[in-house]
Amino acid sequence: MPVTPLTTLKTVELEEEERLKRLNALGHFLDNAIRIPGVGYRVGYDALIGLIPGVGDLIGFGLSIYIVLAAARYRLPVSTVLRMVLNVGLETLIGTVPLLGDLFDAAYKANARNLDLLRAHLAARAQGGARPSDLGFYAGLTVAVGGVLALTGLLLFSLIRALQALLGP
């Protein structure tokens, strides 16, 4: 059978579909694989892996970043990839707090959130290229960065004042 642009396109679409199935399976394994009896709430192995002292959060981070990198192969907008990285970063940062972080990890489910972002992008692309607005994300990011800068400035100012008071005039 000769290779035509149409058969090449179908092959690429099948490969993307298989990759998406694997990503969904990994996301389910990490965030929703275990159903808690009687409650009906689901947790994943990411929360259990995070219980391993020292390396558990690092392993979970690596698996989560793998999902982000694999999702980026779908030509996602930079803002969507940034959202994914922020999801993973937040889960990893708070996940390092003993016990409380593991509970947060079980509830936040960064991988499921990231796969939802990927599916929303793919659905928008299938409907003619329209994609969800990123204005809210950029506004929130601007406010967060501004808040961090303001807090840093306030802390620096307070530190300088305290040093002046300690060292004298």
KALINHU-V855426 format. One record per backbone hydrogen bond with DSSP energy under -1.0 kcal/mol. NH is the residue of the N-H (numbers start at 0). CO is the residue of the C=O. Records with the same first field share a line. If there is no record, write none. Layout:
# KALINHU-V855426
NH=CO  CO
This chain:
# KALINHU-V855426
7=3
8=4
9=5
10=6
11=7
12=8
13=9
14=10
15=11
16=12
17=13
18=14
19=15
20=16
21=17
22=18
23=19
24=20
25=21
26=22
27=23
28=24
29=25
30=26
31=27
33=42
35=40
38=35
39=35
42=33
44=28
45=29
48=44
49=45
50=47
51=48
54=52
55=51
58=54
59=55
60=56
61=57
62=58
63=59
64=60
65=61
66=62
67=63
68=64
69=65
70=66
71=67
73=70
74=71
80=76
81=77
82=78
83=79
84=80
85=81
86=82
87=83
88=84
89=85
90=86
91=87
92=88
93=89
94=90
96=93
99=97
100=96
102=98
103=99
104=100
105=101
106=102
107=103
108=104
112=108
113=109
114=110
115=111
116=112
117=113
118=114
119=115
120=116
121=117
122=118
123=119
124=120
125=121
126=122
127=124
128=123
137=133
138=134
139=135
140=136
141=137
142=138
143=139
144=140
145=141
146=142
147=143
148=144
149=145
150=146
151=147
152=148
153=149
154=150
155=151
156=152
157=153
158=154
159=155
160=156
161=157
162=158
163=159
164=160
165=161
166=162
167=163
